[in-house]
Amino acid sequence: MLGAAATLELIGGALLVVGLFTRPVAFVMSGLMACAYFIAHAPRSFWPTSNGGDAAILFCFLFLYFVFAGPGPWSLDARKR
């Protein structure tokens, strides 16, 4: 499970940096961060600042924003259009 998460983060992060397949990749990455929070951080405490999961929640909602906002004008997705 750890290797799959690492692979998703490596490949998904690279795809988001160049802006290729932004919406589906951001959706998968948002789900990955939500699972990471609920598996690793939530059992420790309810509050994210107490359990160290504030970065996981931040990235989860940031990736969810990318799902709805889409790629920027300099992305490879914009060049394909």
N, C-alpha and C positions, 0 to 999 in steps of 0.2 A: 504494500500500500504506500509506503514511503517513497519507493522508487517511482511509482506512477505519479505521485504528487510532484516530485522533483522534475520529472520529465514534462509534465503539464506546465509547471512554472517556467521551466527553461524555454520550451518551444512557444508557449503562449505569450510569455514576456517578449520574446524576440518578434513574434508576429504583431503584437501591439505596438512595439517601438517603430516598426516600419509601416504600420497601418494596413496590414493585409488581413482580410477576413475579420475585421475589427468587431463587428457586432456578435457573431457566434463565439468567437474566442473570448470576448469579454464576458459573455453569458456563462461560459464554462468556468472561467476564472473566478467569477463572482460566486458560483456554487462551490468551487473548491475552497475559497476563503471562508464561506459560511460553514462548511463541514469542518474545516480546520478549527474554527472557533468553537463549535459545539462539541467536537471530540476532545480537543486538547485543553481549552481554556474554561469553558462553562462549568465543568464539574468542580472546579476549584472554588468558584465564588460566582454570585449572580452579576456583580458589577464589573465591567471591563477594565476599569482602572485598578481594581483589586486583584484580578486574575491574570493580568498581563496580556489580555486579548484586544487591547485597543487598536493595535496596528491591523490585526486581522479583520476587525469590523470596518475600519477605515478603508482598507483595500476592497472589501466586499462591496461597500456602497459606491466606491469610486468606479469599480468595474461595472456595477449596475448602471451608473450614470453613462458610461461609455456605450452600453447597450442601447440606450435611448438617444443619446446625442450623436452617435455614429462617428465615423472617421473625420479628420480635419481635411482642409484643402490641400495639404502637402503629402497626404498619405498615398500609398499605392492603390488603395481602393478608389480614390478620387481620380487617379491617373487612368484606371481601367475604364472609367465612364466616359 
